[in-house]
Amino acid sequence: MDRFSDEAAGWDEKPGHADRARSVAGVVRSAVPLRPDMSVLEIGGGTGLLARALADEIGTAVVTDVAPGMVEVATSVLDDPRYAGWSARLFDVEHDELPAERYDLVLALLALHHMGDVAAVIDRCGRLLAPGGHLALIDLDHDADGAFHAHVHDFDGHNGFRREHVAGWFDSAGLVDVATADAGVVDKEGADGAPAQFPMFIATGRRPE
């Protein structure tokens, strides 16, 4: 994840990043009942753009990432009275020991496709939920030709996902009220260098109480 550490300092200013987080925050609001006392864990959160876009409607948040540079920037950004009680930490949800804390909302934006065993990751995310807590994952729809990551020569993740597969993994993790919905698009160059739009989805589920 050295690439993400290298890009961390200017991450929030990159075209589309902040706007995308604000747009997706609206999708999350429509899909998950937020509360001002809600504890949130953001997986692969980078600088915490998505959690910060929800700051007025949640309580505290822990922003995690596997890139040290991202965590360093997030820690600096969160050193602000608006984010009292928030924190950032290194955490690899796929491989690290799960923390003892349990959260009312676990969310991730465009992080899942970087994981290896996605079904196992979703199961681990579900285990991080408090009873009645929600999991909300936003990622790319299936990109058959891999155009989204065509410019990343060492990309070894997933070219998006079929929504029914993700919903099935939520079911297997023991989550209920599983649903998927549109979550907007990512505007970027396609494999041929021409402007393209890549659709995203949100998948949600709830841990039984």
C-alpha positions in Angstrom: 0.0 0.0 0.0 3.0 2.3 -0.5 1.1 4.0 -3.3 -1.6 5.1 -0.9 0.9 6.3 1.7 2.7 8.3 -1.1 -0.6 10.0 -2.1 -1.9 10.6 1.4 -0.8 14.2 1.8 -2.8 15.4 -1.2 -5.6 12.8 -1.0 -8.4 15.1 0.1 -7.5 17.6 -2.7 -7.5 15.1 -5.5 -10.4 15.8 -8.0 -13.6 14.0 -7.0 -12.5 12.6 -3.7 -14.3 15.0 -1.3 -17.3 15.3 -3.6 -17.6 11.5 -3.8 -17.5 11.1 0.0 -20.2 13.7 0.4 -22.4 12.0 -2.2 -21.9 8.6 -0.8 -22.6 10.0 2.7 -26.1 10.8 1.4 -26.5 7.3 0.2 -25.5 6.0 3.6 -28.0 8.3 5.3 -30.8 6.8 3.1 -29.7 3.2 3.8 -28.8 3.2 7.5 -30.6 4.8 10.5 -27.9 7.1 11.9 -27.9 8.3 15.5 -25.9 11.1 17.3 -24.6 8.5 19.8 -23.5 6.0 17.1 -20.0 4.5 17.2 -18.5 4.1 13.7 -15.6 2.1 12.4 -14.4 3.0 8.9 -12.4 0.3 7.1 -9.8 1.3 4.6 -10.9 4.8 5.3 -7.8 6.7 4.1 -8.1 10.2 5.6 -11.6 9.6 6.9 -13.4 11.5 4.2 -16.6 9.4 4.4 -16.8 9.4 8.2 -16.1 13.1 8.3 -19.0 13.7 5.9 -21.3 12.0 8.4 -19.9 13.8 11.4 -23.0 15.8 12.2 -25.1 12.7 12.4 -22.9 10.2 14.3 -21.1 10.1 17.6 -17.5 8.9 17.5 -15.5 7.3 14.7 -12.4 5.2 14.4 -10.8 5.6 10.9 -8.6 2.7 9.9 -6.3 2.0 7.0 -3.4 -0.3 6.1 -1.3 2.6 4.7 0.7 4.4 7.4 0.7 7.6 5.4 -3.1 7.7 5.4 -3.3 7.1 9.1 -0.8 9.9 9.7 -2.8 12.4 7.7 -6.1 11.2 9.2 -4.7 11.6 12.7 -3.7 15.2 11.9 -7.1 16.0 10.4 -8.9 14.5 13.3 -7.0 16.7 15.8 -9.9 19.2 15.6 -12.6 20.0 18.2 -15.2 18.9 15.6 -13.9 15.3 15.9 -13.6 15.1 19.7 -13.3 11.4 20.7 -12.4 10.3 17.1 -9.2 8.5 16.3 -7.2 6.9 13.4 -5.2 3.7 13.6 -3.5 1.1 11.4 -5.7 -1.9 11.0 -5.9 -4.7 8.4 -9.3 -6.1 8.7 -8.3 -9.1 6.6 -5.4 -10.3 8.6 -5.1 -8.5 12.0 -6.6 -9.7 15.2 -10.0 -8.2 15.7 -10.2 -5.5 18.4 -12.4 -6.0 21.4 -14.5 -3.0 20.6 -17.9 -3.4 18.9 -19.5 -0.7 16.7 -22.9 0.5 15.7 -21.8 1.0 12.1 -18.9 -0.4 10.2 -18.5 1.1 6.7 -16.0 1.1 3.8 -15.9 3.1 0.6 -14.0 1.5 -2.3 -11.9 -0.6 0.0 -13.4 -4.1 -0.5 -12.0 -4.6 -4.0 -8.5 -4.3 -2.6 -9.1 -7.3 -0.2 -8.3 -10.9 -1.0 -10.9 -13.2 0.5 -13.9 -10.9 0.4 -16.4 -13.3 2.0 -14.1 -13.7 5.0 -13.6 -9.9 5.3 -17.4 -9.4 5.3 -17.7 -12.1 8.0 -15.0 -10.3 10.1 -16.7 -7.0 9.6 -20.0 -8.5 10.8 -18.2 -9.7 14.0 -17.1 -6.1 14.7 -20.8 -5.0 15.0 -22.6 -4.5 18.2 -26.0 -6.2 18.4 -28.3 -4.3 16.1 -25.3 -2.7 14.4 -25.2 -2.1 10.7 -22.6 -2.9 8.0 -22.5 -0.6 4.9 -20.0 -1.4 2.1 -19.8 0.8 -0.9 -17.9 -0.5 -3.9 -17.7 -0.9 -7.7 -20.2 -2.9 -9.7 -18.6 -5.7 -11.7 -16.1 -4.3 -14.2 -15.6 -7.2 -16.6 -12.7 -5.7 -18.6 -10.9 -4.3 -15.6 -11.0 -0.8 -17.0 -11.2 0.9 -13.6 -7.7 -0.2 -12.6 -6.2 -0.4 -16.1 -3.7 2.3 -15.2 -2.5 0.4 -12.0 0.0 -2.1 -13.4 0.4 -4.1 -10.2 -3.3 -4.2 -9.2 -4.1 -7.6 -7.8 -7.6 -7.0 -6.4 -11.1 -7.5 -7.7 -12.7 -5.8 -10.8 -15.8 -4.9 -8.9 -18.5 -7.3 -7.7 -21.8 -8.7 -8.7 -24.3 -7.4 -6.2 -26.0 -10.8 -5.7 -22.6 -12.3 -4.7 -22.0 -9.6 -2.1 -25.6 -10.0 -0.7 -24.9 -13.7 -0.4 -21.7 -13.1 1.6 -23.7 -10.8 3.9 -26.2 -13.6 4.4 -23.4 -16.1 5.1 -22.0 -13.7 7.8 -25.3 -14.0 9.7 -26.5 -10.5 8.8 -30.2 -9.7 8.3 -32.2 -7.1 6.4 -29.6 -7.4 3.6 -30.1 -5.0 0.7 -28.2 -3.5 -2.2 -28.8 -0.2 -4.0 -27.2 2.2 -6.4 -24.5 4.5 -4.9 -23.6 6.8 -7.7 -20.7 6.6 -10.1 -16.9 7.2 -10.2 -15.8 9.5 -13.0 -12.4 8.7 -14.3 -10.5 7.6 -17.4 -11.2 4.2 -18.8 -8.7 1.8 -20.3 -8.6 3.8 -23.5 -7.9 7.1 -21.8 -11.4 8.4 -22.6 -13.7 9.7 -19.8 -15.8 6.9 -18.3 -18.3 6.3 -15.5 -18.0 3.3 -13.2 -21.2 2.6 -11.2 -21.0 1.9 -7.5 -23.4 0.0 -5.2 -24.1 0.0 -1.4 -24.7 -3.2 0.4 -26.1 -3.1 3.9 -27.0 -5.6 6.6 -27.7 -5.6 10.3 -26.4 -7.9 13.1 -29.4 -9.4 14.9 -29.9 -8.1 18.4 
